[in-house]
């Protein structure tokens, strides 16, 4: 019986937690923007939330084995990229960009579960590129809540 690597276990749950936070952020944005989002944006965001929630459960169940099986470096890089995406999503004021980054996060998580190390590396690179792009698009009217601010806080 293989020994479960404690570091791999921690990393799998850390990644799952980050994905869960992004799903919650998407849901909050979708609810907050229900009056300004078009039907397709609402549908896209809800589908991404569902995918992220499923990937959270799968990472919690199978991610430990995947990470322990030799993809530790790729998982660490993927986790960092997901962390950066999570922080970036909190600041983005454009729904289309939010959806694109969240879709890229889903791709990273899916490649992690597929045990495709090269796929993880490529998906992580794409996510990193997306999060480094400047937000040059106009604000779509849905303000991101400042990290750590109470939900009733007004933004300027």
N, C-alpha and C positions, 0 to 999 in steps of 0.2 A: 504494500500500500504506500503510495507516494506521500511524502511529508508536505504539508501546505506551508509555503513560504510566508512568514508573517508580513514581510515587506510587500509581497504581491497581494496579500489579502487587504492590507491597508490601502494600497494604491487602487485596487478595484473598487473599494467602497468610496474612496475619495473621488474617483472619476464619476461614479454613480451619483454621489452627492452633488457634484458640479452640474451634471446633466439635469438633475432634479431642480436645482436652483434656476437654470435657464428655462425649463418648462414652466415653472411658477412665474417667472418674469414675463414670458410670452402670454400666459393666461391673464396676468394683471394688465398688460398692455392691450390685449384684445378686449377685456371688459371695459377698461378706461376709454378705449377708442370706439366703442360700439356705435356711437353716433356719427363718427367720421370715417370709419373703415368701410370700404366697399365689400360686397358679398364675397368676392374672390379672396381678398385679403383676410377676411374673417375665417374663411374655409382653410386657406393655407396655414394660418397661424394655429388653428385648432388641430389640423393634421400633424403639424410639427410637434405640438404638445403631446399628441397621442404617440407619435414615434419616439419622442424622448422618454415618455413614461414607460413604454415597452422596453426600450434599451436600458433604462435604469434597472428594471426588474431582471433583465437578462444578464447585465453586468454583475448584479448582486449574486445571481445564481451561477453564472459560468465564467465571469471575468477573472476570478481567482485562478482557475485552471489555465486560462489563456495566458495570463501574465506570468504565472509560474512556469509555463511551458517554454519560456525563452524570449518573450517579447517585452522584457522589462524596459529596455531603453526606449523602444517605440512608445510604450505605454506612458512613460514619464514625459516624453516630448508631447504626446497627445494631451495628457493631462494639463501641461503648461499652456498649450494652445487653447484648450477649453476654458481654463482659468482666465486667460486674456480675453477670450470671446465673451465670457460672462461679465467681466468688468466693462468691456466695450458696449455690450448690449444695454447696460444700465444708463449709458450716456447718449446713445443714438436717438435722434429725434425723427428718423425717417423709417417708416414701416417697411418699405421695400428692402432697404438695407438690413433691417432687423431680420426679416424673413430669410434673406440670402445667407446671413451669418448663422442663423439657427439651422438652416438646411445643411450648411457645411459642418456644423457640430454633429448633426445626425449622421452625416457621412463618416466623420471620424469615428464616432462610437460604433457604427455598423462595421467598419473595417477592423476595429479592435476585436469585435466579437467573431469576425470571420477568420481570425488568426493569420491574416495576410499582412506580414510585417511591412513589405514594400507598399502595400495599399495604405497602411496606417501612416507611413512616412509621407506619401504623396498627399493624402487627405489632410494631414496636419500642415503640410506646406501650403496648401490651398487656403486653409482656414487662417493661417498666419498672414498670408497675403491679403485676404479680405479684411482682417482686423487692422491692418496697417494702412489701408486706404483712407484718405481724408474724406470726411463726410461733407462733400461739396454739394449735395442735393439740398433742396429747400426743406425746411421743417414742415412736416405734414400735419401739424396741429396737435400731435399727441406728445406731450412733454414727458420725458423720462424723469422719474423720481430720483433725486440726488441720493447716492448711496448713503445709507445710515440715517436719512431724514425720515421723520415720522410720516405716515401716509397722508396726513392732513396738511403737511407743510406746503406752502405756496412757493413756486419757483419764479424767479424773475426773468 
